[in-house]
């Protein structure tokens, strides 16, 4: 594999995803051993070349010989295309580049709610784009609703089936209910909290997929599926506590999150 020499990629040290894939570049030999550094600790010689705020939003790749800087998907395409030339025509195809830029922005502008930093982050923060946050909320709502709609059939007769769109109503209602609570309690953190909350819901739904897959080959009783669902709900509760602490939010949000689910359970069972 051909390494891209004399280049330095600048990643977000507070983003586990960024750390993981840039480390994969160096370990696989796509970049040199010294080919990555965090933008929080970028070399002094590189600082004047880089638009720092843009580097926070879009990962930067610096040519240390010419001073040329590329950002976002162009940085990734440059690294990958150097090691795998077969992809270069694709990386030069306009519609594909446009689509990948949108996908990259969708992930980048939501990365701090997908995987939050485990400590108080100092310095320049990624820009907030309301449009991308709203798209993220809608995307997670649709994915969670679709998975839970399928899973609901495995809970009967312990949990009766309802309207075909019931799980979408429940998930959307959660956003509205918690949105009102956070708006009254801490409006400045409204979109950060809702993004984290829907990430928890998405993670919980994805944890149910192995059960759905297993159910295609093994006859799982409703009680087993219900116990699996409750176990996932317990993990979601713990993760909700962890994330609200990271956001420096009190117990009110966690209690309202629990209250909403208890009210739903009462309504569904009755």
HELIX and SHEET records of a PDB file:
HELIX    1   1 UNK A   16  UNK A   27  1                                  12    
HELIX    2   2 UNK A   39  UNK A   41  5                                   3    
HELIX    3   3 UNK A   44  UNK A   47  1                                   4    
HELIX    4   4 UNK A   52  UNK A   57  1                                   6    
HELIX    5   5 UNK A   73  UNK A   83  1                                  11    
HELIX    6   6 UNK A   85  UNK A   87  5                                   3    
HELIX    7   7 UNK A   88  UNK A   91  1                                   4    
HELIX    8   8 UNK A   94  UNK A  108  1                                  15    
HELIX    9   9 UNK A  111  UNK A  114  1                                   4    
HELIX   10  10 UNK A  130  UNK A  152  1                                  23    
HELIX   11  11 UNK A  166  UNK A  186  1                                  21    
HELIX   12  12 UNK A  187  UNK A  189  5                                   3    
HELIX   13  13 UNK A  190  UNK A  215  1                                  26    
HELIX   14  14 UNK A  222  UNK A  246  1                                  25    
HELIX   15  15 UNK A  251  UNK A  269  1                                  19    
SHEET    1   A 4 UNK A  36  UNK A  38  0                                        
SHEET    2   A 4 UNK A   7  UNK A  11  1                                        
SHEET    3   A 4 UNK A  60  UNK A  63 -1                                        
SHEET    4   A 4 UNK A  69  UNK A  71 -1                                        
END                                                                             
